[in-house]
Every structure is written in structure tokens, then in C-alpha cells.
């Protein structure tokens, strides 16, 4: 997939919390990449924290974003990532492992503010 990026939940959440929403990193990614993508796990993370009155806006935001399901291939990669982190004694949150695995399987860079955790994963490209 050319000129695409997977976006972590924290990018959406920070975009939402930015009052002006102009020039947020999400907006910059939207201008920079032809295709925005998200793991089903990250989408769940965002929607689980959203207020009921904001759901219409969140649904509009996700309309033009490709959602990657969590499938068997991603499960196998997530398992490998988990054991790599465990061997390195650098384990991170399970949701982050699942999101990173989605990016690895789809050969896309991940946009996240949480670089400290995601940099631990071999084979994962970050924006």
C-alpha cells in the first residue's frame, strides 16, 4: 500500500482534545498521506473512551479511514512481538502490541505519540 499510514489511538485522542483542531498532527497526516488507516484495536480504544454525544462526529471521522481487522496473520505476528519483548524484558501494553502487529503485517509506518513503547518492537516503522 503506497503512501499510507496507520494511526494510533493517541493521535486521534489528542486531535479531539485540541480545541482548535487546526494544525493537529492528525490533520498533518491527512494532508501528507493519501490513505489513513487504523487498527480495529485502536478504533475500539478511541470509541470506548468517547462520550455518547460525540459518537456521530467520531463515526464521520472514521468513514474515510481504512480499518484493519485483527486476523490470524496479525495474531501470529502479535505473538512473535510479545515473545520478542518478553525476551528483551521490555514488555508493553497488549493493545499496543496488537496495534503494532497490524502495522507490521500491512507493512505500514505507525503514527503515535507513544514512541518510547513502540520503539522497542523490531521491524516496526514509526512516523
Backbone bond lengths (Angstrom), bond angles and torsions (degrees), N, CA, C in turn:
res aa  C-N    CA-C-N  psi(-1)  N-CA   C-N-CA  omega(-1)  CA-C   N-CA-C  phi
1 X - - - 1.458 - - 1.527 107.89 -
2 X 1.284 116.41 120.66 1.451 121.19 -174.61 1.531 111.62 -91.47
3 X 1.338 115.75 141.84 1.457 123.44 176.00 1.530 112.57 51.49
4 X 1.333 114.83 52.71 1.454 121.47 179.11 1.527 109.09 -132.13
5 X 1.317 116.07 160.45 1.456 122.38 -179.22 1.527 108.56 -146.28
6 X 1.327 115.39 146.78 1.461 120.91 172.03 1.527 107.13 -98.46
7 X 1.306 115.59 134.44 1.467 121.01 -175.78 1.525 109.83 -108.10
8 X 1.318 116.01 130.31 1.457 122.18 177.46 1.532 109.63 -77.30
9 X 1.317 115.14 157.59 1.469 121.20 -178.72 1.523 112.30 -56.81
10 X 1.326 117.44 -36.13 1.464 119.14 -176.50 1.522 113.30 -63.85
11 X 1.332 117.63 -26.77 1.469 120.67 177.63 1.530 109.74 -70.22
12 X 1.326 116.70 -42.80 1.471 120.64 176.91 1.522 110.56 -63.78
13 X 1.314 116.39 -44.75 1.464 120.67 -176.51 1.526 110.95 -65.49
14 X 1.318 117.94 -43.16 1.465 120.15 178.57 1.536 110.48 -66.01
15 X 1.335 116.73 -37.75 1.473 120.85 175.85 1.530 109.42 -58.28
16 X 1.323 115.86 -45.46 1.466 120.75 -178.40 1.523 111.43 -63.76
17 X 1.307 116.54 -39.21 1.468 120.93 -176.88 1.517 113.01 -77.77
18 X 1.325 117.23 -16.11 1.455 121.36 177.37 1.516 107.67 -76.80
19 X 1.271 117.25 114.63 1.469 121.43 -174.17 1.525 113.41 -59.32
20 X 1.305 117.58 -45.67 1.467 119.34 -176.56 1.527 110.98 -76.59
21 X 1.342 116.60 -28.51 1.461 123.96 -177.61 1.527 113.10 56.16
22 X 1.330 117.09 -1.14 1.457 119.88 176.14 1.520 107.15 -83.91
23 X 1.311 115.67 135.29 1.444 121.46 178.73 1.525 113.34 66.03
24 X 1.324 118.01 25.63 1.461 118.88 172.47 1.525 107.49 -73.77
25 X 1.326 116.03 163.84 1.461 119.20 179.41 1.524 110.27 -63.29
26 X 1.326 117.18 -35.28 1.467 120.65 176.03 1.528 110.23 -57.63
27 X 1.319 117.10 -45.64 1.470 120.66 178.07 1.524 111.01 -61.53
28 X 1.318 116.89 -42.61 1.462 120.65 178.95 1.527 111.16 -62.38
29 X 1.331 116.70 -41.60 1.470 120.39 177.34 1.525 110.64 -62.95
30 X 1.318 115.11 -39.58 1.468 120.59 179.75 1.530 110.77 -62.33
31 X 1.319 117.68 -36.42 1.471 121.58 178.90 1.528 111.04 -77.65
32 X 1.331 116.05 -35.25 1.458 121.40 -173.72 1.528 113.44 -78.38
33 X 1.330 117.28 -34.97 1.460 121.42 -174.47 1.530 110.93 -110.98
34 X 1.330 114.44 143.27 1.464 119.41 177.92 1.521 111.40 -72.27
35 X 1.331 115.65 -29.60 1.460 119.09 -175.21 1.522 109.84 -135.32
36 X 1.325 116.01 124.50 1.454 122.18 175.08 1.523 107.91 -99.69
37 X 1.328 115.28 138.28 1.460 120.92 -177.84 1.521 108.86 -132.53
38 X 1.324 114.79 162.06 1.457 120.63 177.50 1.525 108.45 -150.94
39 X 1.307 115.42 145.58 1.457 121.18 172.67 1.525 108.18 -72.77
40 X 1.323 116.82 145.92 1.468 120.28 175.00 1.525 110.46 -57.40
41 X 1.319 116.49 -30.62 1.470 121.28 179.07 1.529 110.34 -65.95
42 X 1.331 117.36 -45.19 1.470 120.94 179.76 1.528 110.57 -67.23
43 X 1.330 116.67 -38.85 1.467 119.52 177.71 1.524 109.67 -61.86
44 X 1.322 116.45 -44.15 1.469 120.26 176.64 1.520 110.60 -58.08
45 X 1.333 116.29 -45.34 1.461 121.52 -179.06 1.534 111.11 -57.00
46 X 1.326 115.83 -43.28 1.465 121.03 179.57 1.527 110.38 -66.77
47 X 1.323 116.69 -50.34 1.467 120.47 -175.31 1.524 112.42 -69.01
48 X 1.329 117.48 -31.04 1.465 120.59 178.55 1.525 111.34 -64.67
49 X 1.334 116.76 -27.97 1.460 120.44 -179.93 1.518 114.30 -96.77
50 X 1.336 116.48 -1.47 1.471 120.24 -176.51 1.529 111.51 -82.14
51 X 1.302 115.26 145.17 1.462 120.92 174.84 1.525 109.10 -74.94
52 X 1.324 116.26 149.70 1.470 121.70 -178.62 1.526 111.48 -55.93
53 X 1.314 117.40 -39.32 1.470 120.54 -177.39 1.534 112.64 -71.18
54 X 1.323 117.20 -14.61 1.462 120.96 179.52 1.529 113.57 -97.54
55 X 1.315 117.49 -3.89 1.468 121.03 -173.86 1.529 113.02 -62.09
56 X 1.316 118.30 -34.97 1.464 119.97 179.15 1.528 110.67 -61.72
57 X 1.316 116.56 -42.57 1.465 120.99 179.94 1.531 109.96 -67.31
58 X 1.348 116.97 -43.30 1.461 119.73 178.61 1.523 110.78 -61.00
59 X 1.315 117.37 -41.37 1.480 119.56 178.22 1.525 110.63 -61.06
60 X 1.328 117.46 -38.18 1.470 121.12 177.87 1.525 111.08 -66.00
61 X 1.327 116.33 -39.62 1.464 120.39 179.30 1.523 110.38 -61.72
62 X 1.329 116.95 -41.37 1.459 121.09 -175.75 1.525 114.33 -82.24
63 X 1.328 118.77 -6.72 1.468 121.27 -177.96 1.526 112.52 -58.06
64 X 1.294 118.16 -45.75 1.464 122.09 -175.02 1.528 113.33 -96.26
65 X 1.313 117.12 12.29 1.459 121.53 -178.93 1.529 108.83 -107.02
66 X 1.325 116.08 131.37 1.458 120.87 178.22 1.523 109.28 -72.19
67 X 1.323 116.55 127.90 1.460 122.35 179.45 1.527 107.98 -102.78
68 X 1.327 117.21 122.87 1.458 121.41 177.41 1.515 109.40 -95.78
69 X 1.329 115.87 122.76 1.461 121.79 177.86 1.520 109.86 -71.18
70 X 1.293 115.21 160.19 1.462 121.66 177.16 1.518 107.22 -94.47
71 X 1.332 116.74 101.13 1.463 121.78 -173.42 1.527 111.64 -109.48
72 X 1.338 116.51 -176.41 1.467 121.12 -177.35 1.527 112.99 -60.67
73 X 1.325 117.15 -39.36 1.458 119.97 179.15 1.520 110.12 -62.68
74 X 1.313 116.59 -43.66 1.469 121.02 179.63 1.531 110.43 -66.49
75 X 1.314 116.95 -37.18 1.470 120.62 177.00 1.524 110.45 -59.92
76 X 1.333 116.70 -44.51 1.467 120.43 -179.65 1.524 111.90 -64.65
77 X 1.318 116.98 -40.77 1.461 120.39 177.13 1.530 109.93 -66.68
78 X 1.325 117.36 -41.29 1.471 121.29 179.01 1.524 110.64 -60.48
79 X 1.312 116.49 -40.06 1.466 120.42 177.11 1.530 109.90 -61.10
80 X 1.326 116.83 -46.64 1.466 120.65 179.07 1.520 111.20 -61.47
81 X 1.327 117.03 -42.73 1.469 121.39 178.79 1.530 109.75 -62.40
82 X 1.323 116.55 -44.67 1.469 120.51 179.19 1.524 111.07 -56.30
83 X 1.340 116.62 -48.42 1.461 119.54 -178.25 1.527 112.30 -68.99
84 X 1.334 117.56 -33.17 1.463 120.10 174.83 1.525 109.87 -62.26
85 X 1.344 117.03 -46.34 1.467 121.21 179.91 1.524 111.28 -65.90
86 X 1.328 116.07 -38.38 1.462 120.11 179.19 1.533 110.67 -65.20
87 X 1.345 117.51 -44.27 1.472 121.55 177.39 1.527 111.00 -60.33
88 X 1.345 115.45 -39.34 1.468 120.70 -179.22 1.527 112.52 -80.34
89 X 1.336 116.53 -3.12 1.467 122.62 -176.75 1.530 110.90 56.26
90 X 1.361 115.33 43.04 1.459 121.58 -178.34 1.529 110.50 -133.50
91 X 1.295 117.21 40.15 1.465 122.44 -175.42 1.536 110.91 -59.93
92 X 1.331 116.06 145.11 1.466 122.89 177.68 1.522 108.45 -126.65
93 X 1.308 116.64 176.31 1.452 122.79 -178.81 1.536 110.92 -58.09
94 X 1.316 116.23 141.29 1.470 121.84 -179.10 1.516 112.00 -56.32
95 X 1.330 118.28 -42.30 1.473 120.38 179.50 1.519 110.86 -58.39
96 X 1.322 116.69 -39.81 1.461 120.13 179.72 1.530 111.45 -66.60
97 X 1.326 117.04 -37.84 1.463 120.67 176.29 1.529 109.92 -62.06
98 X 1.313 117.36 -42.78 1.464 121.69 -178.94 1.530 111.57 -66.81
99 X 1.316 116.79 -40.22 1.476 121.22 178.56 1.526 109.88 -67.06
100 X 1.330 117.06 -45.34 1.463 120.89 178.46 1.525 111.22 -61.49
101 X 1.300 117.31 -40.47 1.460 121.49 179.94 1.522 111.17 -63.43
102 X 1.315 117.16 -35.94 1.463 121.06 176.27 1.524 110.20 -62.86
103 X 1.323 116.89 -41.88 1.466 120.66 178.51 1.528 110.88 -65.50
104 X 1.321 117.05 -42.14 1.461 120.98 -179.57 1.530 110.16 -63.72
105 X 1.318 117.58 -48.10 1.470 121.87 -178.13 1.521 110.93 -59.58
106 X 1.327 116.77 -38.98 1.465 120.91 -177.59 1.521 112.99 -91.21
107 X 1.348 116.40 4.78 1.462 123.02 176.95 1.538 112.13 53.03
108 X 1.329 114.57 47.02 1.461 120.82 -179.61 1.524 110.28 -124.87
109 X 1.330 117.44 150.13 1.462 119.64 174.57 1.528 110.14 -73.49
110 X 1.314 115.51 154.90 1.456 122.21 179.33 1.517 109.44 -108.70
111 X 1.327 115.99 128.76 1.460 122.30 173.95 1.527 107.41 -95.16
112 X 1.323 116.26 118.03 1.464 120.96 -179.39 1.521 109.82 -151.72
113 X 1.325 115.12 150.93 1.460 120.04 171.59 1.527 110.36 -84.97
114 X 1.318 116.81 -14.96 1.461 122.72 -175.14 1.532 111.51 -92.20
115 X 1.289 116.70 54.00 1.469 122.23 -176.99 1.532 111.68 -60.84
116 X 1.304 117.12 -36.27 1.457 121.66 -177.26 1.531 111.96 -53.44
117 X 1.315 117.72 -43.01 1.461 120.73 179.31 1.522 111.93 -78.77
118 X 1.323 116.67 -46.08 1.459 120.24 -173.66 1.526 113.14 -70.67
119 X 1.324 118.55 -24.77 1.464 121.10 178.09 1.525 111.67 -65.68
120 X 1.304 117.97 -16.09 1.458 122.60 179.75 1.533 113.04 -73.30
121 X 1.322 116.50 -15.73 1.461 121.56 -172.44 1.522 110.22 -94.09
122 X 1.320 115.53 115.67 1.457 120.95 178.31 1.528 109.79 -68.18
123 X 1.324 116.43 137.48 1.456 121.57 176.95 1.518 114.09 89.44
124 X 1.320 117.48 -3.50 1.461 121.61 179.36 1.529 109.00 -96.65
125 X 1.329 115.86 127.17 1.466 120.83 175.80 1.520 108.68 -95.30
126 X 1.316 116.04 136.35 1.464 121.87 177.83 1.517 110.23 -112.82
127 X 1.317 115.33 150.25 1.466 121.61 175.96 1.510 108.14 -85.30
